[in-house]
Amino acid sequence: MTSRSQIRQQIRLARQQLTTVQQQVAASKLVEQVSKLAQFSTSQHIALYLTNDGELDTSLLIQALWQLNKNVYIPVLHPFAAGYLLFIRYDQNTPLSINKFGIKQPLLECHNIIPVAELDIIFTPLVAFDQQGNRLGMGGGFYDRTLSQLPDSYRCRFIGLAHSCQQVPVLPVASWDIPLQTIVTPNRVWQFNELIP
């Protein structure tokens, strides 16, 4: 079986090679697919990410959420608990900084933090996924670590966003990996192992 690091390298290269036009089309289709999600209309507090490294572009989705008067939150690196994330309210006027990984994130302003347990949906980036809903991230474990602290009664949906080229047949799974409940690509919505055309 191909190692996690090999898969990460191959898939990151594949998505970085997508053209600007392909990225724009994917971003537009993403909005259509997300709007089909059963829980989307009733969700008010939605976490997303600012696109980096060829990831599926979330900018149009963020704009669509703002137009629907939904609250958008972006993860920032926790300043005191290494390896964990905080989620910060994000709007058109939110000042941004660059974190240690070179990724844009909102400035950490305490009054804009939402407790993770109060989020309705967390859309997460990923490097690769398989048909069982397993997710391979960048290797830092930030989402897995943050979400592992939540109680079993946690009602938030944990949804991965990816280009179709990021799907692999089978991922090697580690004990700390949290499988995704849903995966959205520009062309399909996956609910666990069930494919919705």
QUIDAPE-V712756 format. One record per pair of residues at least 12 apart in sequence whose ideal C-beta (glycine too) atoms are under 10 Angstrom apart, sorted by the first residue. I is the first residue (numbers start at 1). J is the second residue. Records with the same first field share a line. If there is no record, write none. Layout:
I: J + J
//
This chain:
1: 169 + 170 + 171 + 172
2: 168 + 169 + 170 + 171 + 172
3: 172
4: 127 + 128 + 136 + 137 + 139 + 171 + 172 + 173 + 174 + 177
5: 136 + 139
6: 172
7: 127 + 128 + 130 + 136 + 166 + 168 + 170 + 171 + 172
8: 127 + 128 + 136 + 137 + 138 + 139
9: 127
10: 127 + 128 + 168
11: 54 + 126 + 127 + 128 + 129 + 136 + 162 + 163 + 165 + 166 + 167 + 168
12: 53 + 54 + 55 + 127 + 128 + 138 + 166
13: 54
14: 54 + 127 + 128 + 163 + 165 + 166
15: 53 + 54 + 55 + 56 + 127 + 128 + 162 + 163 + 165 + 166
16: 53 + 54 + 55
17: 54 + 165
18: 54 + 56 + 57 + 163 + 165
20: 57
22: 163 + 165 + 186
23: 51 + 54 + 55 + 56 + 57 + 163 + 186
24: 57 + 59 + 60
25: 57 + 186
26: 56 + 57 + 60 + 161 + 162 + 163 + 164 + 165 + 185 + 186 + 187
27: 51 + 56 + 57 + 58 + 59 + 60 + 61 + 63 + 186
28: 57 + 60 + 61 + 186
29: 56 + 60 + 164 + 184 + 185 + 186 + 187 + 188
30: 56 + 57 + 58 + 59 + 60 + 61 + 64 + 123 + 161 + 162 + 163 + 184 + 185 + 186 + 187
31: 58 + 60 + 61 + 62 + 63 + 64 + 65 + 186
32: 61 + 64 + 186 + 187
33: 61 + 161 + 184 + 185 + 186 + 187 + 188 + 189 + 196
34: 46 + 48 + 58 + 61 + 64 + 65 + 121 + 123 + 159 + 161 + 182 + 184 + 189
35: 61 + 64 + 68
36: 184 + 189 + 196
37: 121 + 157 + 159 + 182 + 184 + 189 + 191 + 196
38: 157 + 182 + 189 + 191
39: 120 + 121 + 155 + 156 + 157 + 159 + 181 + 182
40: 65 + 68 + 70 + 120 + 121 + 157 + 159
41: 68 + 70
42: 120 + 121
43: 65 + 68 + 70 + 71 + 119 + 120 + 121 + 156 + 157
44: 65 + 68 + 69 + 70 + 71 + 118 + 119 + 120 + 121
45: 70 + 71 + 72 + 73 + 87 + 89 + 114 + 115 + 118 + 119 + 120 + 121 + 122 + 156
46: 61 + 62 + 65 + 68 + 70 + 71 + 72 + 73 + 87 + 119 + 120 + 121 + 122 + 123 + 156 + 157 + 159
47: 71 + 72 + 73 + 74 + 75 + 85 + 87 + 88 + 90 + 114 + 116 + 119 + 120 + 121 + 122 + 123 + 124 + 156 + 158 + 159
48: 61 + 62 + 65 + 72 + 73 + 74 + 75 + 87 + 90 + 121 + 122 + 123 + 124 + 125 + 161
49: 62 + 73 + 74 + 75 + 103 + 104 + 105 + 122 + 123 + 124 + 125 + 143 + 161
50: 62 + 74 + 75 + 90 + 96 + 103 + 104 + 105 + 106 + 125
51: 103 + 104 + 125 + 161
52: 101 + 102 + 103 + 104 + 125 + 138
53: 101 + 102 + 103 + 125 + 127 + 138
54: 127 + 163 + 165 + 166
55: 103 + 125 + 126 + 127 + 138 + 161 + 162 + 163 + 166
56: 123 + 125 + 126 + 160 + 161 + 162 + 163 + 164 + 166 + 184 + 185 + 186
57: 161 + 163 + 186
58: 72 + 74 + 123 + 125 + 161
61: 123 + 161 + 184
62: 74 + 90 + 91 + 92 + 123
63: 92
65: 90 + 121
66: 90 + 91 + 92
70: 120 + 121
71: 89 + 90 + 91 + 114 + 119 + 120
72: 87 + 88 + 89 + 90 + 91 + 94 + 123
73: 86 + 87 + 88 + 89 + 90 + 106 + 112 + 113 + 114 + 116 + 118 + 119 + 121 + 122
74: 86 + 87 + 88 + 89 + 90 + 94 + 96 + 103 + 104 + 105 + 106 + 112
75: 87 + 88 + 90 + 99 + 103 + 105 + 106 + 116 + 122 + 124 + 125 + 142 + 143 + 146
76: 88 + 90 + 97 + 99 + 103 + 105 + 106 + 107 + 108 + 109 + 112 + 113
77: 99 + 100 + 101 + 103 + 105 + 108 + 140 + 142
78: 108 + 142 + 145 + 146
79: 108
81: 145 + 146 + 149
82: 142 + 145
83: 140 + 141 + 142 + 144 + 145 + 146
84: 116 + 141 + 142 + 143 + 145 + 146 + 147 + 148 + 149
85: 105 + 116 + 122 + 124 + 140 + 142 + 143 + 145 + 146 + 147
86: 105 + 106 + 108 + 110 + 112 + 113 + 114 + 115 + 116 + 146
87: 106 + 112 + 113 + 114 + 115 + 116 + 118 + 119 + 122 + 146
88: 105 + 106 + 107 + 108 + 109 + 110 + 111 + 112 + 113 + 114
89: 106 + 109 + 111 + 112 + 113 + 114
90: 105 + 106 + 112
91: 106 + 112
94: 106 + 107 + 109 + 112
95: 107 + 109
101: 138 + 140 + 142
103: 125 + 138
115: 150
116: 146 + 147 + 149 + 150 + 154 + 156
117: 149 + 150 + 151 + 153 + 154 + 155 + 156
118: 155 + 156
119: 150 + 154 + 155 + 156 + 157 + 158
120: 155 + 156 + 157
121: 156 + 157 + 158 + 159 + 181 + 182
122: 143 + 146 + 147 + 156 + 157 + 158 + 159 + 160 + 181
123: 157 + 158 + 159 + 160 + 161 + 182 + 184
124: 137 + 142 + 143 + 144 + 147 + 158 + 159 + 160 + 161 + 162 + 178 + 180 + 183
125: 137 + 138 + 143 + 160 + 161 + 162 + 166
126: 138 + 143 + 160 + 161 + 162 + 166 + 180 + 183
127: 139 + 162 + 166 + 168 + 171
128: 160 + 162 + 165 + 166 + 167 + 168 + 171
129: 160 + 161 + 162 + 166 + 167 + 168 + 171 + 179 + 180 + 183 + 185 + 190
130: 167 + 168 + 169 + 170 + 171 + 172 + 173 + 179 + 183 + 190 + 193
131: 167 + 168 + 169 + 170 + 171 + 183 + 190 + 192 + 193 + 195
132: 170 + 171 + 173 + 179 + 180 + 190 + 192 + 193
133: 158 + 160 + 171 + 178 + 179 + 180 + 181 + 182 + 183 + 190 + 191 + 192 + 193 + 194
134: 160 + 168 + 170 + 171 + 172 + 173 + 174 + 177 + 178 + 179 + 180 + 183
135: 158 + 160 + 162 + 166 + 171 + 173 + 177 + 178 + 179 + 180 + 183
136: 160 + 166 + 168 + 171 + 172 + 173 + 174 + 177
137: 160 + 177
141: 174 + 176 + 177 + 178
143: 158 + 160 + 177 + 178 + 180
144: 174 + 176 + 177 + 178
145: 176 + 178
146: 178
147: 178
148: 176 + 177 + 178
150: 178
156: 181
157: 180 + 181 + 182
158: 178 + 179 + 180 + 181 + 182
159: 180 + 181 + 182 + 183 + 184 + 189 + 190 + 191
160: 179 + 180 + 181 + 182 + 183 + 184 + 185 + 190
161: 180 + 182 + 183 + 184 + 185 + 186
162: 180 + 183 + 184 + 185 + 186 + 190
163: 185 + 186 + 187
164: 185 + 186 + 187 + 188
165: 185
166: 183 + 185
167: 183 + 185 + 188 + 190
179: 192
180: 192
182: 196
//
